Amino acid sequence: MSRPVSITLQNSQDGIAIADAIMADNSDADRKSFPAMTKIDCPGRLVINSESVSELLGREWDPQEIHMSVISLSGTVDEDDGTFTLFWR
């Protein structure tokens, strides 16, 4: 079993859309919802695709915007123009 990565997001409009996109794009992800936040764990690797988040928000979303919704994360971060990825080296 792979070491899990995790991300915890605020339950804002953007945070909920990001969490929904994560769940749609990462079949092994496990979501736990709380009153003010959502925590998602995923074994090995978690990929957030800007196209998926943009579709849910109804506007263009840049992966750099994730920093306004993140409460905490666990894993190595790799960012580019289209994705925000968490993994362990």
C-alpha positions as CSV (number, residue, x, y, z in Angstrom):
1,M,0.0,0.0,0.0
2,S,1.3,3.5,-0.9
3,R,1.8,6.2,1.6
4,P,-1.2,8.4,1.5
5,V,-1.1,12.1,0.6
6,S,-3.8,14.5,1.9
7,I,-5.3,17.9,1.4
8,T,-7.7,19.8,3.6
9,L,-9.7,22.6,2.0
10,Q,-12.0,25.3,3.3
11,N,-15.7,24.7,2.6
12,S,-15.9,27.8,0.4
13,Q,-17.3,27.9,-3.1
14,D,-13.9,27.3,-4.6
15,G,-12.9,24.7,-2.0
16,I,-16.0,22.6,-2.5
17,A,-15.5,22.7,-6.3
18,I,-11.8,21.7,-5.9
19,A,-12.9,18.8,-3.6
20,D,-15.5,17.7,-6.1
21,A,-13.0,17.8,-8.9
22,I,-10.5,15.8,-6.9
23,M,-13.1,13.1,-6.2
24,A,-14.1,12.9,-9.9
25,D,-10.5,12.6,-11.1
26,N,-9.0,10.4,-8.3
27,S,-10.9,7.2,-7.9
28,D,-8.9,6.0,-4.9
29,A,-9.5,9.3,-2.9
30,D,-11.4,9.2,0.4
31,R,-13.4,12.4,1.4
32,K,-14.3,13.4,4.9
33,S,-16.5,16.5,5.3
34,F,-16.7,18.7,8.4
35,P,-18.6,21.9,9.1
36,A,-15.8,24.2,7.9
37,M,-13.5,22.0,5.9
38,T,-13.1,18.9,3.7
39,K,-10.2,16.5,4.1
40,I,-9.2,14.2,1.3
41,D,-6.7,11.4,1.5
42,C,-5.4,9.4,-1.4
43,P,-2.9,6.6,-1.6
44,G,0.3,7.6,-3.4
45,R,-0.7,10.4,-5.7
46,L,-3.5,13.0,-6.0
47,V,-3.9,15.1,-9.1
48,I,-6.1,18.3,-9.3
49,N,-6.8,19.2,-12.9
50,S,-7.5,22.8,-13.7
51,E,-10.0,21.8,-16.4
52,S,-12.1,19.8,-13.9
53,V,-12.2,22.6,-11.4
54,S,-12.9,25.2,-14.1
55,E,-15.9,23.2,-15.3
56,L,-17.4,23.0,-11.8
57,L,-16.8,26.7,-11.1
58,G,-18.0,27.9,-14.5
59,R,-14.9,30.0,-15.0
60,E,-11.2,29.6,-15.7
61,W,-9.3,28.3,-12.7
62,D,-5.5,28.6,-12.3
63,P,-3.9,25.9,-10.0
64,Q,-2.1,28.8,-8.2
65,E,-5.6,29.8,-6.8
66,I,-5.6,26.6,-4.7
67,H,-3.5,28.4,-2.1
68,M,-6.5,30.6,-1.1
69,S,-8.5,27.4,-0.2
70,V,-5.9,25.1,1.3
71,I,-5.9,24.7,5.1
72,S,-3.2,21.9,5.1
73,L,-1.6,19.3,2.9
74,S,0.7,16.4,3.2
75,G,3.0,15.3,0.4
76,T,5.4,16.7,-2.1
77,V,3.8,19.4,-4.3
78,D,4.3,19.7,-8.1
79,E,2.5,22.6,-9.9
80,D,2.3,23.5,-13.5
81,D,-0.2,25.4,-15.7
82,G,-2.8,22.6,-15.8
83,T,-2.4,20.6,-12.6
84,F,-1.6,20.6,-8.9
85,T,-0.2,17.2,-7.8
86,L,0.6,15.8,-4.4
87,F,2.8,12.7,-4.1
88,W,5.7,11.2,-2.1
89,R,9.1,10.8,-3.6
